[in-house]
Amino acid sequence: MRDLSTFLSDYGESHRNPVNQWVHIVCVPLIFISTLGLFWLIPVGRWLGLEGAAAYWVNGGSILAVLCMPFYLRLSMGVSLLMLGWLAVSIAVVTGIDRSGLSLGWTALLVWVLAWAGQAWGHKVEGKKPSFFDDLIFLLVGPIFVSLELMHKLGLSRTPGHGRPS
């Protein structure tokens, strides 16, 4: 398996344009949260006969998160902690929407569609296809890349998300 540096370098090849980078900094978190929200609606816990809190928390979203974590653990403990942070924020947003009376399904679907449309526009500006067209694993690399890219743009890191010094 490729290492973190290789993943970031490969991902960065189609994310060099500053406009596309900012589009990703905005849209990747929205896609992450809304995808989790859509999977959250799959009531696995109820299907398994669980009740109450267990039925609520055992769902497609929580299972998806558990299935993705070994990939992040393989990359590094730091990446795992970063993605646990992403997951904690995302779960807070998803459960907040779910408990607010808004439709989690429609909200997540609308955000998901709009964020992907933004990503498509960003790649049109970039002039390169999205990395995940070549390898779906890049869907898991995107959040790492945008975290590092944002830290770089905010002056918190000298190395941008694509792994090359500026």
OpenMM code with the backbone's topology and positions (N, CA, C; nanometers):
from openmm import Vec3, app, unit

residues = "MET ARG ASP LEU SER THR PHE LEU SER ASP TYR GLY GLU SER HIS ARG ASN PRO VAL ASN GLN TRP VAL HIS ILE VAL CYS VAL PRO LEU ILE PHE ILE SER THR LEU GLY LEU PHE TRP LEU ILE PRO VAL GLY ARG TRP LEU GLY LEU GLU GLY ALA ALA ALA TYR TRP VAL ASN GLY GLY SER ILE LEU ALA VAL LEU CYS MET PRO PHE TYR LEU ARG LEU SER MET GLY VAL SER LEU LEU MET LEU GLY TRP LEU ALA VAL SER ILE ALA VAL VAL THR GLY ILE ASP ARG SER GLY LEU SER LEU GLY TRP THR ALA LEU LEU VAL TRP VAL LEU ALA TRP ALA GLY GLN ALA TRP GLY HIS LYS VAL GLU GLY LYS LYS PRO SER PHE PHE ASP ASP LEU ILE PHE LEU LEU VAL GLY PRO ILE PHE VAL SER LEU GLU LEU MET HIS LYS LEU GLY LEU SER ARG THR PRO GLY HIS GLY ARG PRO SER".split()
positions = [
    Vec3(0.0843, -0.1180, 0.0000),
    Vec3(0.0000, 0.0000, 0.0000),
    Vec3(0.0890, 0.1247, 0.0000),
    Vec3(0.0425, 0.2248, -0.0691),
    Vec3(0.1156, 0.3523, -0.0738),
    Vec3(0.1189, 0.4170, 0.0639),
    Vec3(0.2183, 0.5005, 0.0864),
    Vec3(0.2267, 0.5710, 0.2140),
    Vec3(0.1566, 0.7070, 0.2026),
    Vec3(0.1477, 0.7756, 0.3148),
    Vec3(0.0774, 0.9030, 0.3211),
    Vec3(0.1355, 1.0045, 0.2237),
    Vec3(0.2658, 1.0149, 0.2203),
    Vec3(0.3312, 1.1114, 0.1321),
    Vec3(0.2955, 1.0857, -0.0146),
    Vec3(0.2950, 0.9598, -0.0539),
    Vec3(0.2612, 0.9242, -0.1922),
    Vec3(0.1157, 0.9578, -0.2218),
    Vec3(0.0260, 0.9228, -0.1301),
    Vec3(-0.1160, 0.9563, -0.1492),
    Vec3(-0.1344, 1.1064, -0.1669),
    Vec3(-0.0717, 1.1849, -0.0803),
    Vec3(-0.0879, 1.3302, -0.0863),
    Vec3(-0.0273, 1.3878, -0.2137),
    Vec3(0.0855, 1.3370, -0.2534),
    Vec3(0.1487, 1.3837, -0.3762),
    Vec3(0.0626, 1.3502, -0.4975),
    Vec3(0.0129, 1.2276, -0.5032),
    Vec3(-0.0735, 1.1863, -0.6147),
    Vec3(-0.2026, 1.2668, -0.6168),
    Vec3(-0.2616, 1.2867, -0.5007),
    Vec3(-0.3858, 1.3642, -0.4913),
    Vec3(-0.3596, 1.5091, -0.5333),
    Vec3(-0.2465, 1.5619, -0.4904),
    Vec3(-0.2122, 1.7001, -0.5189),
    Vec3(-0.1928, 1.7302, -0.6660),
    Vec3(-0.1638, 1.6279, -0.7455),
    Vec3(-0.1434, 1.6481, -0.8896),
    Vec3(-0.2652, 1.7106, -0.9568),
    Vec3(-0.3849, 1.6818, -0.9074),
    Vec3(-0.5055, 1.7387, -0.9688),
    Vec3(-0.5695, 1.8455, -0.8789),
    Vec3(-0.4879, 1.9008, -0.7895),
    Vec3(-0.5381, 2.0022, -0.6962),
    Vec3(-0.4338, 2.1119, -0.6752),
    Vec3(-0.3787, 2.1642, -0.7823),
    Vec3(-0.2743, 2.2670, -0.7740),
    Vec3(-0.3308, 2.4085, -0.7871),
    Vec3(-0.4426, 2.4217, -0.8558),
    Vec3(-0.5017, 2.5532, -0.8775),
    Vec3(-0.5584, 2.6055, -0.7452),
    Vec3(-0.5214, 2.7277, -0.7044),
    Vec3(-0.5697, 2.7813, -0.5763),
    Vec3(-0.7226, 2.7892, -0.5667),
    Vec3(-0.7893, 2.8170, -0.6765),
    Vec3(-0.9373, 2.8204, -0.6739),
    Vec3(-0.9907, 2.6812, -0.6422),
    Vec3(-0.9378, 2.5808, -0.7098),
    Vec3(-0.9814, 2.4434, -0.6848),
    Vec3(-0.9477, 2.4005, -0.5426),
    Vec3(-0.8341, 2.4451, -0.4905),
    Vec3(-0.7984, 2.4116, -0.3522),
    Vec3(-0.9017, 2.4691, -0.2553),
    Vec3(-0.9402, 2.5960, -0.2754),
    Vec3(-1.0401, 2.6562, -0.1867),
    Vec3(-1.1764, 2.5903, -0.2019),
    Vec3(-1.2119, 2.5537, -0.3252),
    Vec3(-1.3372, 2.4808, -0.3467),
    Vec3(-1.3339, 2.3515, -0.2651),
    Vec3(-1.2219, 2.2828, -0.2670),
    Vec3(-1.2101, 2.1587, -0.1913),
    Vec3(-1.2118, 2.1832, -0.0402),
    Vec3(-1.1484, 2.2891, 0.0033),
    Vec3(-1.1481, 2.3211, 0.1465),
    Vec3(-1.2908, 2.3428, 0.1977),
    Vec3(-1.3768, 2.3973, 0.1130),
    Vec3(-1.5173, 2.4176, 0.1504),
    Vec3(-1.5995, 2.2910, 0.1266),
    Vec3(-1.5845, 2.2324, 0.0087),
    Vec3(-1.6754, 2.1244, -0.0315),
    Vec3(-1.6436, 1.9874, 0.0274),
    Vec3(-1.5168, 1.9545, 0.0478),
    Vec3(-1.4844, 1.8219, 0.1017),
    Vec3(-1.5471, 1.8018, 0.2407),
    Vec3(-1.5374, 1.8980, 0.3329),
    Vec3(-1.6060, 1.8771, 0.4607),
    Vec3(-1.7578, 1.8628, 0.4447),
    Vec3(-1.8164, 1.9403, 0.3539),
    Vec3(-1.9608, 1.9287, 0.3314),
    Vec3(-1.9974, 1.7909, 0.2773),
    Vec3(-1.9156, 1.7392, 0.1875),
    Vec3(-1.9403, 1.6049, 0.1332),
    Vec3(-1.9215, 1.5003, 0.2425),
    Vec3(-1.8183, 1.5158, 0.3226),
    Vec3(-1.7909, 1.4220, 0.4315),
    Vec3(-1.9099, 1.4156, 0.5271),
    Vec3(-1.9555, 1.5319, 0.5720),
    Vec3(-2.0653, 1.5384, 0.6679),
    Vec3(-2.1951, 1.4873, 0.6058),
    Vec3(-2.2254, 1.5308, 0.4840),
    Vec3(-2.3528, 1.4909, 0.4229),
    Vec3(-2.3529, 1.3429, 0.3866),
    Vec3(-2.2384, 1.2883, 0.3470),
    Vec3(-2.2320, 1.1444, 0.3202),
    Vec3(-2.2574, 1.0669, 0.4485),
    Vec3(-2.1932, 1.1099, 0.5573),
    Vec3(-2.2187, 1.0460, 0.6860),
    Vec3(-2.3667, 1.0571, 0.7207),
    Vec3(-2.4260, 1.1748, 0.6954),
    Vec3(-2.5677, 1.1945, 0.7242),
    Vec3(-2.6578, 1.1020, 0.6440),
    Vec3(-2.6263, 1.0827, 0.5176),
    Vec3(-2.7069, 0.9925, 0.4346),
    Vec3(-2.6942, 0.8480, 0.4827),
    Vec3(-2.5723, 0.8057, 0.5162),
    Vec3(-2.5533, 0.6705, 0.5678),
    Vec3(-2.6142, 0.6548, 0.7075),
    Vec3(-2.6217, 0.7644, 0.7828),
    Vec3(-2.6801, 0.7627, 0.9180),
    Vec3(-2.8257, 0.7169, 0.9132),
    Vec3(-2.8894, 0.7402, 0.8005),
    Vec3(-3.0310, 0.7061, 0.7849),
    Vec3(-3.0560, 0.5566, 0.7655),
    Vec3(-2.9510, 0.4793, 0.7462),
    Vec3(-2.9666, 0.3344, 0.7297),
    Vec3(-2.9742, 0.2727, 0.8697),
    Vec3(-3.0941, 0.2294, 0.9108),
    Vec3(-3.1174, 0.1887, 1.0508),
    Vec3(-3.0703, 0.0466, 1.0831),
    Vec3(-2.9427, 0.0227, 1.0742),
    Vec3(-2.8870, -0.1105, 1.0966),
    Vec3(-2.9232, -0.1617, 1.2359),
    Vec3(-2.9148, -0.0744, 1.3350),
    Vec3(-2.9469, -0.1150, 1.4720),
    Vec3(-3.0884, -0.1691, 1.4850),
    Vec3(-3.1833, -0.1007, 1.4242),
    Vec3(-3.3223, -0.1494, 1.4284),
    Vec3(-3.3350, -0.2809, 1.3537),
    Vec3(-3.2644, -0.2927, 1.2407),
    Vec3(-3.2696, -0.4180, 1.1645),
    Vec3(-3.2158, -0.5343, 1.2464),
    Vec3(-3.1206, -0.5028, 1.3349),
    Vec3(-3.0629, -0.6064, 1.4217),
    Vec3(-3.1459, -0.6302, 1.5476),
    Vec3(-3.2557, -0.5567, 1.5617),
    Vec3(-3.3429, -0.5736, 1.6769),
    Vec3(-3.3012, -0.4944, 1.7985),
    Vec3(-3.2083, -0.4015, 1.7818),
    Vec3(-3.1666, -0.3181, 1.8948),
    Vec3(-3.2733, -0.2134, 1.9224),
    Vec3(-3.2715, -0.1611, 2.0435),
    Vec3(-3.3691, -0.0590, 2.0815),
    Vec3(-3.2981, 0.0607, 2.1442),
    Vec3(-3.3715, 0.1713, 2.1523),
    Vec3(-3.3219, 0.2906, 2.2193),
    Vec3(-3.1950, 0.3474, 2.1584),
    Vec3(-3.1024, 0.3869, 2.2465),
    Vec3(-2.9787, 0.4512, 2.2029),
    Vec3(-2.8955, 0.3593, 2.1134),
    Vec3(-2.8932, 0.2308, 2.1456),
    Vec3(-2.8153, 0.1376, 2.0631),
    Vec3(-2.8690, 0.1358, 1.9206),
    Vec3(-3.0000, 0.1357, 1.9049),
    Vec3(-3.0599, 0.1365, 1.7712),
    Vec3(-3.0244, 0.2650, 1.6977),
    Vec3(-3.0206, 0.3767, 1.7701),
    Vec3(-2.9891, 0.5054, 1.7076),
    Vec3(-2.8440, 0.5113, 1.6609),
    Vec3(-2.7517, 0.4653, 1.7445),
    Vec3(-2.6090, 0.4808, 1.7165),
    Vec3(-2.5512, 0.3733, 1.6260),
    Vec3(-2.6176, 0.2607, 1.6147),
    Vec3(-2.5713, 0.1569, 1.5214),
    Vec3(-2.6467, 0.1787, 1.3912),
    Vec3(-2.5790, 0.2447, 1.2982),
    Vec3(-2.6426, 0.2811, 1.1716),
    Vec3(-2.5374, 0.2753, 1.0610),
    Vec3(-2.5819, 0.2981, 0.9407),
    Vec3(-2.4903, 0.2934, 0.8276),
    Vec3(-2.3735, 0.3896, 0.8413),
    Vec3(-2.3969, 0.5068, 0.8994),
    Vec3(-2.2905, 0.6058, 0.9163),
    Vec3(-2.1849, 0.5611, 1.0160),
    Vec3(-2.2290, 0.5084, 1.1288),
    Vec3(-2.1311, 0.4643, 1.2287),
    Vec3(-2.0536, 0.3430, 1.1779),
    Vec3(-2.1198, 0.2569, 1.1048),
    Vec3(-2.0511, 0.1404, 1.0484),
    Vec3(-1.9521, 0.1844, 0.9409),
    Vec3(-1.9918, 0.2791, 0.8566),
    Vec3(-1.9012, 0.3321, 0.7542),
    Vec3(-1.7754, 0.3904, 0.8196),
    Vec3(-1.7932, 0.4654, 0.9275),
    Vec3(-1.6789, 0.5252, 0.9976),
    Vec3(-1.5846, 0.4175, 1.0501),
    Vec3(-1.6406, 0.3140, 1.1101),
    Vec3(-1.5577, 0.2048, 1.1640),
    Vec3(-1.4825, 0.1346, 1.0513),
    Vec3(-1.5473, 0.1177, 0.9368),
    Vec3(-1.4827, 0.0501, 0.8238),
    Vec3(-1.3693, 0.1325, 0.7627),
    Vec3(-1.3766, 0.2650, 0.7719),
    Vec3(-1.2733, 0.3520, 0.7138),
    Vec3(-1.1522, 0.3694, 0.8047),
    Vec3(-1.1698, 0.3549, 0.9339),
    Vec3(-1.0604, 0.3834, 1.0273),
    Vec3(-0.9343, 0.2988, 1.0075),
    Vec3(-0.9427, 0.1707, 0.9703),
    Vec3(-0.8174, 0.0969, 0.9485),
    Vec3(-0.7289, 0.1599, 0.8405),
    Vec3(-0.7893, 0.2185, 0.7383),
    Vec3(-0.7105, 0.2868, 0.6355),
    Vec3(-0.6308, 0.4006, 0.6976),
    Vec3(-0.6971, 0.4815, 0.7801),
    Vec3(-0.6298, 0.5949, 0.8429),
    Vec3(-0.5249, 0.5481, 0.9442),
    Vec3(-0.5552, 0.4435, 1.0183),
    Vec3(-0.4573, 0.3887, 1.1124),
    Vec3(-0.3331, 0.3395, 1.0398),
    Vec3(-0.3522, 0.2818, 0.9233),
    Vec3(-0.2385, 0.2322, 0.8435),
    Vec3(-0.1483, 0.3476, 0.7998),
    Vec3(-0.2085, 0.4647, 0.7734),
    Vec3(-0.1291, 0.5795, 0.7298),
    Vec3(-0.0471, 0.6377, 0.8435),
    Vec3(-0.1117, 0.6638, 0.9577),
    Vec3(-0.0387, 0.7133, 1.0750),
    Vec3(-0.1358, 0.7379, 1.1899),
    Vec3(-0.0809, 0.7430, 1.3095),
    Vec3(-0.1621, 0.7744, 1.4272),
    Vec3(-0.2125, 0.9184, 1.4171),
    Vec3(-0.1280, 1.0093, 1.3675),
    Vec3(-0.1698, 1.1489, 1.3520),
    Vec3(-0.2881, 1.1630, 1.2577),
    Vec3(-0.2836, 1.0917, 1.1454),
    Vec3(-0.3953, 1.0942, 1.0507),
    Vec3(-0.5201, 1.0364, 1.1161),
    Vec3(-0.5033, 0.9298, 1.1933),
    Vec3(-0.6172, 0.8694, 1.2628),
    Vec3(-0.6819, 0.9687, 1.3586),
    Vec3(-0.5996, 1.0406, 1.4330),
    Vec3(-0.6536, 1.1401, 1.5269),
    Vec3(-0.7212, 1.2549, 1.4520),
    Vec3(-0.6596, 1.2984, 1.3422),
    Vec3(-0.7214, 1.4020, 1.2587),
    Vec3(-0.8587, 1.3574, 1.2123),
    Vec3(-0.8676, 1.2350, 1.1621),
    Vec3(-0.9948, 1.1873, 1.1087),
    Vec3(-1.0958, 1.1574, 1.2191),
    Vec3(-1.0499, 1.1232, 1.3372),
    Vec3(-1.1427, 1.1115, 1.4505),
    Vec3(-1.2025, 1.2485, 1.4827),
    Vec3(-1.1207, 1.3533, 1.4690),
    Vec3(-1.1729, 1.4897, 1.4861),
    Vec3(-1.2781, 1.5224, 1.3820),
    Vec3(-1.2486, 1.4911, 1.2560),
    Vec3(-1.3471, 1.5122, 1.1490),
    Vec3(-1.4762, 1.4366, 1.1819),
    Vec3(-1.4604, 1.3134, 1.2266),
    Vec3(-1.5760, 1.2303, 1.2572),
    Vec3(-1.6570, 1.2884, 1.3735),
    Vec3(-1.5901, 1.3335, 1.4772),
    Vec3(-1.6605, 1.3910, 1.5928),
    Vec3(-1.7411, 1.5141, 1.5523),
    Vec3(-1.6803, 1.6028, 1.4753),
    Vec3(-1.7518, 1.7225, 1.4284),
    Vec3(-1.8687, 1.6819, 1.3401),
    Vec3(-1.8445, 1.5870, 1.2508),
    Vec3(-1.9493, 1.5433, 1.1582),
    Vec3(-2.0672, 1.4805, 1.2318),
    Vec3(-2.0382, 1.3966, 1.3302),
    Vec3(-2.1455, 1.3341, 1.4081),
    Vec3(-2.2240, 1.4406, 1.4840),
    Vec3(-2.1551, 1.5396, 1.5380),
    Vec3(-2.2251, 1.6482, 1.6076),
    Vec3(-2.3186, 1.7222, 1.5129),
    Vec3(-2.2729, 1.7491, 1.3910),
    Vec3(-2.3579, 1.8183, 1.2929),
    Vec3(-2.4751, 1.7295, 1.2529),
    Vec3(-2.4472, 1.6033, 1.2217),
    Vec3(-2.5529, 1.5113, 1.1779),
    Vec3(-2.6585, 1.4937, 1.2869),
    Vec3(-2.6154, 1.4683, 1.4096),
    Vec3(-2.7136, 1.4487, 1.5166),
    Vec3(-2.7857, 1.5789, 1.5492),
    Vec3(-2.7161, 1.6914, 1.5364),
    Vec3(-2.7818, 1.8209, 1.5568),
    Vec3(-2.8927, 1.8443, 1.4558),
    Vec3(-2.8652, 1.8155, 1.3303),
    Vec3(-2.9685, 1.8302, 1.2264),
    Vec3(-3.0805, 1.7305, 1.2514),
    Vec3(-3.0439, 1.6074, 1.2818),
    Vec3(-3.1436, 1.5021, 1.3036),
    Vec3(-3.2380, 1.5361, 1.4184),
    Vec3(-3.1853, 1.5972, 1.5225),
    Vec3(-3.2678, 1.6280, 1.6407),
    Vec3(-3.3340, 1.7654, 1.6326),
    Vec3(-3.3015, 1.8414, 1.5282),
    Vec3(-3.3538, 1.9777, 1.5166),
    Vec3(-3.4947, 1.9843, 1.4593),
    Vec3(-3.5397, 1.8773, 1.4023),
    Vec3(-3.6688, 1.8801, 1.3354),
    Vec3(-3.6556, 1.8960, 1.1845),
    Vec3(-3.5359, 1.9342, 1.1388),
    Vec3(-3.5121, 1.9378, 0.9946),
    Vec3(-3.5031, 1.7938, 0.9443),
    Vec3(-3.5305, 1.7741, 0.8185),
    Vec3(-3.5158, 1.6420, 0.7588),
    Vec3(-3.3679, 1.6158, 0.7333),
    Vec3(-3.3110, 1.5194, 0.8050),
    Vec3(-3.1718, 1.4850, 0.7842),
    Vec3(-3.1502, 1.4369, 0.6417),
    Vec3(-3.2412, 1.3567, 0.5913),
    Vec3(-3.2270, 1.3021, 0.4566),
    Vec3(-3.2231, 1.4094, 0.3496),
    Vec3(-3.3217, 1.4984, 0.3524),
    Vec3(-3.3267, 1.6031, 0.2495),
    Vec3(-3.2139, 1.7046, 0.2656),
    Vec3(-3.1812, 1.7381, 0.3892),
    Vec3(-3.0718, 1.8323, 0.4135),
    Vec3(-2.9397, 1.7743, 0.3643),
    Vec3(-2.9127, 1.6506, 0.4035),
    Vec3(-2.7871, 1.5861, 0.3629),
    Vec3(-2.7811, 1.5698, 0.2113),
    Vec3(-2.8920, 1.5317, 0.1501),
    Vec3(-2.8931, 1.5129, 0.0045),
    Vec3(-2.8686, 1.6448, -0.0687),
    Vec3(-2.9339, 1.7511, -0.0246),
    Vec3(-2.9148, 1.8816, -0.0883),
    Vec3(-2.7697, 1.9287, -0.0748),
    Vec3(-2.7151, 1.9193, 0.0445),
    Vec3(-2.5757, 1.9607, 0.0664),
    Vec3(-2.4821, 1.8743, -0.0164),
    Vec3(-2.5069, 1.7443, -0.0204),
    Vec3(-2.4225, 1.6515, -0.0946),
    Vec3(-2.4199, 1.6860, -0.2438),
    Vec3(-2.5373, 1.7087, -0.3006),
    Vec3(-2.5460, 1.7413, -0.4443),
    Vec3(-2.4778, 1.8746, -0.4739),
    Vec3(-2.5052, 1.9766, -0.3923),
    Vec3(-2.4442, 2.1079, -0.4156),
    Vec3(-2.2922, 2.1040, -0.3990),
    Vec3(-2.2444, 2.0307, -0.2984),
    Vec3(-2.1003, 2.0227, -0.2760),
    Vec3(-2.0307, 1.9479, -0.3901),
    Vec3(-2.0921, 1.8428, -0.4400),
    Vec3(-2.0329, 1.7726, -0.5538),
    Vec3(-2.0358, 1.8594, -0.6791),
    Vec3(-2.1400, 1.9390, -0.6954),
    Vec3(-2.1434, 2.0320, -0.8091),
    Vec3(-2.0284, 2.1321, -0.7969),
    Vec3(-2.0044, 2.1794, -0.6764),
    Vec3(-1.8906, 2.2693, -0.6527),
    Vec3(-1.7584, 2.2021, -0.6863),
    Vec3(-1.7438, 2.0766, -0.6453),
    Vec3(-1.6216, 2.0025, -0.6764),
    Vec3(-1.6027, 1.9888, -0.8278),
    Vec3(-1.7117, 1.9597, -0.8981),
    Vec3(-1.7030, 1.9457, -1.0441),
    Vec3(-1.6565, 2.0773, -1.1069),
    Vec3(-1.7114, 2.1875, -1.0584),
    Vec3(-1.6692, 2.3192, -1.1083),
    Vec3(-1.5217, 2.3441, -1.0767),
    Vec3(-1.4799, 2.3104, -0.9562),
    Vec3(-1.3396, 2.3284, -0.9179),
    Vec3(-1.2454, 2.2518, -1.0094),
    Vec3(-1.2843, 2.1309, -1.0446),
    Vec3(-1.1997, 2.0521, -1.1349),
    Vec3(-1.2051, 2.1040, -1.2778),
    Vec3(-1.3154, 2.1680, -1.3139),
    Vec3(-1.3209, 2.2321, -1.4458),
    Vec3(-1.2214, 2.3483, -1.4492),
    Vec3(-1.2186, 2.4270, -1.3414),
    Vec3(-1.1217, 2.5368, -1.3300),
    Vec3(-0.9793, 2.4803, -1.3335),
    Vec3(-0.9576, 2.3715, -1.2618),
    Vec3(-0.8266, 2.3063, -1.2553),
    Vec3(-0.7839, 2.2519, -1.3918),
    Vec3(-0.8828, 2.2013, -1.4665),
    Vec3(-0.8526, 2.1399, -1.5953),
    Vec3(-0.8075, 1.9954, -1.5837),
    Vec3(-0.8345, 1.9344, -1.4685),
    Vec3(-0.7973, 1.7946, -1.4460),
    Vec3(-0.9127, 1.7219, -1.3792),
    Vec3(-0.9227, 1.5933, -1.4100),
    Vec3(-1.0294, 1.5127, -1.3498),
    Vec3(-0.9984, 1.4857, -1.2022),
    Vec3(-1.1025, 1.4582, -1.1239),
    Vec3(-1.0810, 1.4247, -0.9828),
    Vec3(-0.9965, 1.2980, -0.9676),
    Vec3(-0.9174, 1.2931, -0.8638),
    Vec3(-0.8285, 1.1795, -0.8372),
    Vec3(-0.9047, 1.0487, -0.8204),
    Vec3(-1.0241, 1.0551, -0.7614),
    Vec3(-1.0964, 0.9316, -0.7343),
    Vec3(-1.1464, 0.8639, -0.8618),
    Vec3(-1.1406, 0.9328, -0.9761),
    Vec3(-1.1739, 0.8668, -1.1025),
    Vec3(-1.0749, 0.7545, -1.1316),
    Vec3(-0.9512, 0.7707, -1.0837),
    Vec3(-0.8487, 0.6683, -1.1036),
    Vec3(-0.8453, 0.5666, -0.9902),
    Vec3(-0.8800, 0.6095, -0.8692),
    Vec3(-0.8724, 0.5205, -0.7532),
    Vec3(-0.9674, 0.5740, -0.6456),
    Vec3(-1.0697, 0.4949, -0.6118),
    Vec3(-1.1704, 0.5393, -0.5145),
    Vec3(-1.1121, 0.5689, -0.3767),
    Vec3(-0.9955, 0.5148, -0.3459),
    Vec3(-0.9336, 0.5390, -0.2151),
    Vec3(-0.9071, 0.6881, -0.1939),
    Vec3(-0.8979, 0.7646, -0.3039),
    Vec3(-0.8748, 0.9081, -0.2912),
    Vec3(-0.9940, 0.9799, -0.2275),
    Vec3(-1.1110, 0.9160, -0.2235),
    Vec3(-1.2230, 0.9740, -0.1497),
    Vec3(-1.1899, 0.9826, -0.0008),
    Vec3(-1.1049, 0.8926, 0.0468),
    Vec3(-1.0618, 0.8950, 0.1869),
    Vec3(-0.9414, 0.9860, 0.2084),
    Vec3(-0.8679, 1.0147, 0.1024),
    Vec3(-0.7493, 1.0997, 0.1120),
    Vec3(-0.7878, 1.2481, 0.1111),
    Vec3(-0.8972, 1.2830, 0.0443),
    Vec3(-0.9394, 1.4223, 0.0321),
    Vec3(-0.9446, 1.4987, 0.1639),
    Vec3(-1.0080, 1.4435, 0.2675),
    Vec3(-1.0117, 1.5175, 0.3947),
    Vec3(-0.8739, 1.5443, 0.4549),
    Vec3(-0.7816, 1.4514, 0.4389),
    Vec3(-0.6461, 1.4719, 0.4892),
    Vec3(-0.5805, 1.5864, 0.4118),
    Vec3(-0.5910, 1.5797, 0.2794),
    Vec3(-0.5325, 1.6809, 0.1924),
    Vec3(-0.5852, 1.8198, 0.2261),
    Vec3(-0.7173, 1.8340, 0.2374),
    Vec3(-0.7711, 1.9689, 0.2618),
    Vec3(-0.7359, 2.0180, 0.4015),
    Vec3(-0.7224, 1.9283, 0.4973),
    Vec3(-0.6791, 1.9701, 0.6315),
    Vec3(-0.5391, 2.0297, 0.6250),
    Vec3(-0.4497, 1.9598, 0.5570),
    Vec3(-0.3117, 2.0079, 0.5440),
    Vec3(-0.3039, 2.1342, 0.4591),
    Vec3(-0.3831, 2.1393, 0.3538),
    Vec3(-0.3833, 2.2571, 0.2656),
    Vec3(-0.4347, 2.3798, 0.3413),
    Vec3(-0.5407, 2.3628, 0.4203),
    Vec3(-0.5938, 2.4754, 0.4980),
    Vec3(-0.4921, 2.5218, 0.6020),
    Vec3(-0.4281, 2.4288, 0.6694),
    Vec3(-0.3253, 2.4680, 0.7676),
    Vec3(-0.2143, 2.5475, 0.6997),
    Vec3(-0.1754, 2.5050, 0.5801),
    Vec3(-0.0726, 2.5768, 0.5043),
    Vec3(-0.1205, 2.7177, 0.4689),
    Vec3(-0.2423, 2.7291, 0.4192),
    Vec3(-0.2950, 2.8598, 0.3781),
    Vec3(-0.3113, 2.9544, 0.4981),
    Vec3(-0.3352, 2.8979, 0.6158),
    Vec3(-0.3485, 2.9794, 0.7367),
    Vec3(-0.2135, 3.0086, 0.8026),
    Vec3(-0.1064, 2.9594, 0.7425),
    Vec3(0.0271, 2.9840, 0.7959),
    Vec3(0.0647, 2.8948, 0.9122),
    Vec3(-0.0091, 2.7869, 0.9327),
    Vec3(0.0190, 2.6959, 1.0438),
    Vec3(0.1125, 2.5826, 1.0056),
    Vec3(0.1463, 2.5757, 0.8755),
    Vec3(0.2349, 2.4712, 0.8262),
    Vec3(0.3099, 2.5238, 0.7057),
    Vec3(0.4343, 2.4839, 0.6923),
    Vec3(0.5119, 2.5258, 0.5758),
    Vec3(0.4896, 2.4346, 0.4561),
    Vec3(0.4292, 2.3170, 0.4791),
    Vec3(0.4097, 2.2223, 0.3713),
    Vec3(0.2614, 2.2145, 0.3349),
    Vec3(0.2273, 2.2444, 0.2098),
    Vec3(0.0866, 2.2333, 0.1673),
    Vec3(0.0439, 2.0871, 0.1599),
    Vec3(-0.0849, 2.0658, 0.1386),
    Vec3(-0.1408, 1.9310, 0.1361),
    Vec3(-0.0799, 1.8394, 0.0332),
    Vec3(-0.0258, 1.8933, -0.0738),
    Vec3(0.0299, 1.8048, -0.1754),
    Vec3(0.1709, 1.7598, -0.1437),
    Vec3(0.2184, 1.7929, -0.0259),
    Vec3(0.3428, 1.7382, 0.0232),
    Vec3(0.4698, 1.8034, -0.0278),
    Vec3(0.4573, 1.9071, -0.1067),
    Vec3(0.5762, 1.9764, -0.1573),
    Vec3(0.5934, 2.1078, -0.0833),
    Vec3(0.7114, 2.1403, -0.0402),
    Vec3(0.7319, 2.2703, 0.0252),
    Vec3(0.6975, 2.3835, -0.0692),
    Vec3(0.6456, 2.4905, -0.0136),
    Vec3(0.6081, 2.6041, -0.0989),
    Vec3(0.7271, 2.6912, -0.1322),
] * unit.nanometer
topology = app.Topology()
chain = topology.addChain("A")
for resn in residues:
    res = topology.addResidue(resn, chain)
    for name in ("N", "CA", "C"):
        topology.addAtom(name, app.Element.getBySymbol(name[0]), res)
